[in-house]
Amino acid sequence: MNIVVTGAKGFIGKNLCVMLSEKGYDSVIQIDRDTPKADIEQALSSADFVFHLAGINRPKHESEFTTGNTNFTESVVNQLKANGRNTGIMLSSSIQASLDNAYGASKAQAEELVEAYGRDTGAGAFIYRFPNVFGKWCRPNYNSFVATFCHSIVNDIDINIHDPSAPVTLVYIDDVCQSLMGLLESQSESGLKQVPVEYNTTVGEVADLLAAFKASRDNLITEHVGSGLTRALYSTYLSYFEPFKFHYPLPKYGDERGVFCEMLKTKESGQFSFFTAHKGITRGGHYHHSKNEKFLVIKGEAVFKFEHIATGERYELTVNADEATVVETVPGWSHDITNIGDEELIVMLWANEIFDRDAPDTIAKPL
């Protein structure tokens, strides 16, 4: 397919062009505000589909709304009509198209032009009234409060919130692009379209989540970043890091035995850490009533010893790093681990709960 993307250097355009390439669409012509008119006409003359993302939303003069949104859309559909190829088109509109303001009016007029083109030619004509779109590469201090908040919080700049309870509807850039690319692969009916996944939240809730992401580098507690809005916001937040912020230090606690370091804590699924032990050193010598731990030797060789605190039953297990074996602690069994190799022992550790210094559930009982 020959695909044309107007506004290709904008936030949605950049993401869409990358994903089109990933999907194997290798004939994508990118149009931006610097593209000569003749080149635009040439691109449209051979287009099989047009993603019309270009538009004006922050003009110096109000008349630019008409020029950039209405008139440019008119020139695009007129060129497509003249080609006689019934080229499908998608228009990036706005939820403000239903409002009584200059920007909304210009978008509503652009919608009418695209709808008329679809009726007159029978070509697919799809309109998206996007709410607040967020994601990587969105310019801060422009037209996305999420981008502004992310940039500010990452860079220790105070944010101003007039009404934390103000409701907002958000759509994530990956979901937007997936929905748009779906137009190329299905026989979708013309008309108003909607990104399938929308997030209804508040300005304050977004700000609180972003603040929690920032705090996680100090308290090591991660939010539920694996799904939904939290996942999308976390990905967006990270995208505003400059490379020198790609790393951060962790506290390490060392003594004559080796070192212990906590890496990550979760709210409901425990925490991750690691420890080392010098040659011949034994660590542990305690039991838990409820806590579970999973050990993974990633360097060296160790012997794990267990003793049932009520029956005295004992068990030993030797593990080395080549085996990739997880060793679990079981409530009611005292346990320790000894480095029996010739090199430093390094062990990864997961515990099913965050360590609570006030109620540690760790009772000393050497074996």
Beta strands, then each sheet from edge to edge (+ up, - down):
strand 1: 3-6
strand 2: 28-31
strand 3: 49-52
strand 4: 88-94
strand 5: 125-130
strand 6: 132-134
strand 7: 167-172
strand 8: 191-193
strand 9: 199-202
strand 10: 221-222
strand 11: 252-255
strand 12: 258-266
strand 13: 271-277
strand 14: 282-287
strand 15: 293-299
strand 16: 301-308
strand 17: 314-320
strand 18: 326-328
strand 19: 333-339
strand 20: 345-351
strand 21: 363-364
sheet 1: 2+ 1+ 3+ 4+ 5+ 8+
sheet 2: 6+ 7+ 9-
sheet 3: 10+ 12+ 11-
sheet 4: 10+ 12+ 13- 20+ 15- 18+
sheet 5: 17+ 16- 19+ 14- 21+
end
